[in-house]
């Protein structure tokens, strides 16, 4: 294994910082140090670290906060928490927030180096797997575009032929189910193409001023057939007189479609799925869109990680590749907004996103545009 990995040591004890630094430097690691949690978060935002050794007990910004907030800033950094015997419960809590491992004070040099080596190797392997996945996705997109075009053309021909025949109700219903499958596959291909473009830093397409109500209606119209097939009710709640938002309409609808499609997928039959928009309380001036399902909810420790590529909540049945929510975050952040998820005590999940309002509209009605 290459020893050129970058390691961050976070501890308010000068002796511990120096000791860890000397041992890691002797093993040919590049080492940076932070004497408190605030400095650690600043370094994580500035530089790329393969692993971070984080003391749990620090004043003001403690180690648990560094792990939780640090993984938001640098999700690929492997967090290793350092704890005393008295704070082992806190270390376990850090693991729930996504820490890679923990060490107990005082730790031997051999144990320290072995743990860091595993963390660095784990990150390297994950990066290699991600590259392989991305190569596979590129091949899939290329290979699927042609067959999808043929399927779409064949569907149109069959639909026209069936419409000219008397009866054939069952055949038409089966054809519509097949059409929904084709639409979802096309949506996946388009999502992969857009993700590749956005990750490469390409700008958004042309933006237009559109009412939140129009975006919600367009989203619902695309997924109403699927909801009917699953015997689900779709409800909309859009606050009146919301200002228009200036967005890449196609991409923003695709985000809302992804969220509503997930809500339909995870809600039980005969349930209700809701989508709406209202004034944002925290990100003013902005409009907040939300989608609520009646599914099993998302555990606290996965509410950030679900927006990473190829992430699935353990123990759940899933059929997708784990890319939809990562795509949603890319698009929303490209618009200057943010996206998050909550799971209320009564069950289900609420996915919310904000879109900034660029200009105050004189006519801020909720009429469709």
C-alpha positions in Angstrom: 0.0 0.0 0.0 1.3 3.5 -0.8 2.2 5.5 2.3 1.5 8.9 0.7 -2.0 9.1 2.3 -3.0 12.3 4.0 -4.0 12.0 7.7 -5.6 14.6 10.0 -5.0 14.4 13.7 -7.5 16.3 15.9 -6.9 16.6 19.6 -6.7 19.4 22.1 -3.9 17.7 24.0 -0.5 18.9 22.6 1.3 15.7 23.7 -1.2 13.4 22.0 -1.1 15.4 18.8 2.7 15.3 18.7 2.8 11.6 19.5 0.4 10.6 16.8 2.1 12.9 14.3 5.5 11.4 15.0 4.3 7.8 14.6 2.4 8.5 11.4 5.2 10.6 9.9 7.6 7.8 10.6 5.3 5.5 8.7 5.5 7.9 5.7 2.1 9.5 6.0 1.5 13.2 5.3 0.1 14.6 8.6 -1.8 17.7 9.4 -3.1 18.6 12.9 -5.9 20.6 14.5 -6.1 21.5 18.2 -9.8 21.9 18.3 -13.0 20.9 16.4 -13.5 24.2 14.7 -10.0 24.1 13.2 -10.6 20.5 12.1 -13.8 21.4 10.2 -11.9 24.3 8.5 -9.1 21.9 7.4 -11.6 19.3 6.1 -13.2 22.0 4.0 -9.8 23.1 2.6 -7.9 19.8 2.0 -8.6 16.2 1.0 -7.8 13.7 3.8 -7.9 10.0 3.5 -8.5 9.5 7.2 -8.9 11.7 10.4 -8.1 10.7 14.0 -10.6 12.6 16.1 -10.6 12.9 19.9 -14.1 12.6 21.3 -13.7 14.8 24.3 -12.8 18.4 23.2 -14.2 21.7 24.5 -16.7 23.7 22.5 -16.8 21.7 19.2 -16.5 18.1 20.4 -15.4 15.0 18.4 -18.9 13.8 17.8 -19.7 17.1 16.1 -16.6 16.9 14.1 -17.6 13.4 12.8 -21.1 14.4 12.0 -20.3 17.8 10.4 -17.0 16.6 8.9 -18.7 13.8 7.0 -21.0 16.4 5.4 -18.0 18.4 4.3 -15.8 15.4 3.3 -17.9 12.3 3.0 -15.0 10.1 1.7 -12.7 10.8 4.7 -12.5 7.9 7.1 -13.2 9.2 10.6 -11.5 7.3 13.4 -12.6 8.5 16.9 -10.2 8.4 19.8 -11.9 7.6 23.1 -11.2 6.8 26.8 -12.9 3.8 28.5 -15.4 6.2 30.1 -16.7 7.5 26.8 -17.1 4.3 24.8 -20.9 4.9 24.4 -20.1 8.2 22.7 -17.7 6.3 20.3 -20.5 3.9 19.4 -22.7 6.9 18.7 -20.0 8.3 16.4 -20.1 5.0 14.5 -23.8 5.5 14.0 -23.1 8.9 12.5 -20.7 7.3 10.0 -17.3 7.0 11.7 -15.1 4.3 10.3 -13.6 2.9 13.5 -12.5 3.9 17.0 -9.4 3.6 19.2 -9.2 3.6 22.9 -6.6 5.7 24.8 -3.9 4.8 25.4 -3.4 3.0 22.1 -0.3 1.2 21.1 1.7 2.3 18.0 1.0 -1.0 16.2 -2.8 -0.7 16.8 -2.8 3.0 15.7 -0.9 2.3 12.4 -3.0 -0.9 11.6 -6.3 1.0 12.1 -5.1 3.9 9.9 -3.8 1.5 7.2 -7.2 -0.2 7.1 -9.0 3.1 6.8 -6.8 4.3 4.0 -7.1 1.0 2.2 -10.9 1.0 2.6 -11.1 4.4 1.0 -8.8 3.4 -1.9 -10.9 0.3 -2.6 -14.1 2.3 -2.5 -12.7 4.8 -5.0 -11.7 1.9 -7.3 -15.1 0.4 -7.0 -16.7 3.7 -7.8 -14.6 4.1 -10.9 -15.6 0.6 -12.1 -19.2 1.5 -11.5 -19.0 4.7 -13.4 -17.3 2.9 -16.3 -20.1 0.3 -16.2 -22.7 3.1 -16.2 -21.2 4.8 -19.2 -21.4 1.5 -21.1 -25.0 0.9 -20.0 -26.1 4.4 -21.1 -24.5 3.9 -24.5 -26.0 0.5 -25.0 -29.5 1.3 -23.8 -30.2 4.4 -25.8 -30.7 2.6 -29.1 -33.0 -0.2 -27.8 -35.1 2.3 -25.9 -35.7 4.3 -29.1 -36.9 1.1 -30.8 -39.1 0.2 -27.8 -40.7 3.6 -27.9 -41.4 3.4 -31.6 -42.9 -0.1 -31.3 -45.1 1.1 -28.5 -46.6 3.8 -30.7 -47.3 1.4 -33.4 -49.0 -1.1 -31.1 -51.0 1.6 -29.4 -52.4 2.8 -32.7 -53.2 -0.8 -33.9 -55.0 -1.6 -30.6 -57.0 1.6 -30.7 -58.4 0.6 -34.0 -59.7 -2.7 -32.6 -62.8 -3.3 -30.7 -62.2 -4.8 -27.2 -58.6 -5.5 -26.4 -58.9 -3.8 -23.0 -56.6 -6.1 -21.2 -54.0 -5.8 -24.0 -54.1 -2.0 -23.8 -53.7 -2.1 -20.0 -50.7 -4.4 -20.4 -49.3 -2.1 -23.0 -49.6 0.9 -20.7 -47.8 -1.0 -17.9 -45.0 -1.7 -20.4 -44.9 2.0 -21.3 -44.4 3.0 -17.7 -41.5 0.6 -17.5 -40.0 2.2 -20.6 -40.5 5.7 -19.2 -38.7 4.8 -16.0 -35.8 3.3 -17.9 -35.6 6.4 -20.1 -35.6 8.5 -16.9 -32.7 6.5 -15.6 -30.7 6.9 -18.7 -31.3 10.7 -18.8 -30.4 10.9 -15.1 -27.1 9.2 -15.7 -26.3 11.5 -18.6 -27.2 14.6 -16.6 -25.1 13.4 -13.6 -22.1 13.0 -15.8 -22.5 16.5 -17.2 -23.0 18.2 -13.8 -20.2 16.3 -12.2 -17.9 17.5 -15.0 -18.8 21.1 -14.0 -20.9 22.0 -17.0 -23.4 24.8 -16.4 -27.1 24.4 -16.2 -29.2 24.8 -19.3 -31.3 27.8 -20.0 -33.4 28.9 -17.0 -36.9 30.2 -17.1 -39.2 31.8 -14.6 -41.9 29.2 -13.6 -44.4 29.0 -10.8 -44.0 26.3 -8.2 -47.6 25.2 -9.0 -46.7 24.5 -12.6 -43.7 22.3 -11.6 -45.8 20.3 -9.1 -48.6 19.8 -11.7 -46.1 18.7 -14.4 -44.6 16.2 -11.9 -47.9 14.8 -10.8 -49.1 14.4 -14.4 -46.0 12.2 -15.2 -46.6 9.8 -12.2 -50.3 9.7 -11.9 -50.5 6.5 -14.1 -48.0 4.8 -11.9 -49.8 5.8 -8.7 -53.0 4.5 -10.2 -51.4 1.1 -10.9 -50.2 0.9 -7.3 -53.6 2.1 -6.0 -52.2 5.2 -4.3 -53.7 8.6 -3.9 -51.7 11.6 -4.9 -52.4 14.9 -3.0 -50.9 18.3 -3.7 -50.6 21.2 -1.3 -49.2 24.4 -2.9 -49.3 27.7 -1.0 -51.1 30.4 -2.9 -49.3 33.4 -4.4 -45.8 31.8 -4.3 -43.2 33.7 -6.3 -41.8 32.3 -9.5 -38.5 30.5 -9.4 -35.9 30.7 -12.2 -34.8 27.1 -13.0 -33.8 24.7 -15.7 -37.4 23.4 -15.9 -36.6 20.0 -17.3 -34.0 19.3 -14.6 -36.1 20.6 -11.8 -39.1 18.5 -12.9 -36.9 15.5 -13.1 -35.8 16.1 -9.5 -39.4 16.2 -8.3 -40.3 13.2 -10.4 -37.4 11.2 -8.8 -38.6 12.1 -5.3 -42.3 11.4 -6.1 -41.4 8.1 -7.8 -39.5 7.0 -4.7 -42.4 8.0 -2.5 -44.8 5.9 -4.7 -42.3 3.0 -4.6 -42.0 2.8 -0.8 -45.6 3.6 0.2 -48.0 0.8 0.8 -51.0 0.2 -1.6 -54.1 2.3 -0.8 -51.9 4.8 0.9 -51.4 8.5 0.2 -48.4 10.3 -1.2 -48.2 14.1 -1.0 -46.3 16.8 -2.9 -46.3 20.5 -2.3 -44.6 23.8 -2.1 -44.5 26.7 0.4 -42.4 29.7 1.4 -39.1 28.6 2.9 -38.7 29.7 6.5 -34.9 29.1 6.7 -33.7 30.0 3.2 -35.4 33.3 2.5 -36.1 34.4 -0.2 -36.7 30.9 -1.5 -39.5 28.4 -2.2 -39.5 25.0 -0.5 -40.8 21.9 -2.3 -41.5 18.7 -0.4 -42.6 15.2 -1.0 -44.1 13.0 1.8 -44.5 9.2 1.7 -45.9 6.6 4.0 -42.9 4.3 3.8 -40.7 2.9 6.6 -38.7 6.2 7.1 -35.0 6.7 7.0 -32.8 6.1 10.1 -31.0 9.2 11.4 -27.5 7.9 10.5 -28.5 7.6 6.9 -30.2 10.9 6.3 -27.1 12.5 4.9 -25.6 9.4 3.3 -28.7 8.6 1.2 -27.7 11.5 -1.0 -24.4 9.9 -1.9 -24.1 7.7 -5.0 -24.8 4.0 -4.8 -26.1 4.3 -1.2 -29.0 2.1 0.0 -30.4 1.9 3.5 -29.6 -1.6 4.8 -32.5 -4.1 5.2 -34.6 -2.4 2.5 -35.7 -4.0 -0.7 -34.6 -1.9 -3.6 -34.5 -2.1 -7.3 -32.5 1.0 -8.3 -28.8 1.7 -8.5 -28.8 4.2 -5.7 -28.3 7.3 -8.0 -31.6 9.1 -7.9 -31.0 11.1 -4.7 -27.4 11.9 -5.6 -28.7 13.3 -8.9 -31.3 15.4 -7.0 -28.6 16.9 -4.8 -26.4 17.8 -7.8 -29.3 19.6 -9.5 -30.6 21.4 -6.5 -27.1 22.6 -5.4 -26.4 23.7 -9.0 -29.5 26.0 -8.6 -28.1 27.4 -5.3 -30.5 25.4 -3.1 -30.3 22.5 -0.7 -32.0 19.2 -0.1 -32.6 17.1 3.0 -34.8 14.4 4.5 -36.7 14.1 7.8 -38.6 11.1 9.1 -41.4 12.1 11.6 -42.2 9.9 14.6 -45.5 9.0 13.0 -43.7 7.3 10.2 -42.8 7.9 6.6 -40.2 10.4 5.1 -40.4 14.0 4.0 -37.9 15.0 1.3 -37.5 18.8 1.1 -35.6 21.1 -1.2 -35.3 24.8 -1.5 -34.9 26.9 -4.7 -33.8 30.5 -4.3 -36.1 33.3 -5.6 -33.9 35.5 -7.7 -36.3 38.4 -8.2 -39.4 39.6 -6.3 -42.3 39.1 -8.7 -44.9 41.9 -9.0 -47.5 39.2 -9.9 -46.6 36.4 -7.5 -49.7 34.4 -8.0 -49.9 30.7 -7.9 -51.3 30.5 -11.4 -49.7 28.1 -13.8 -46.9 29.3 -16.2 
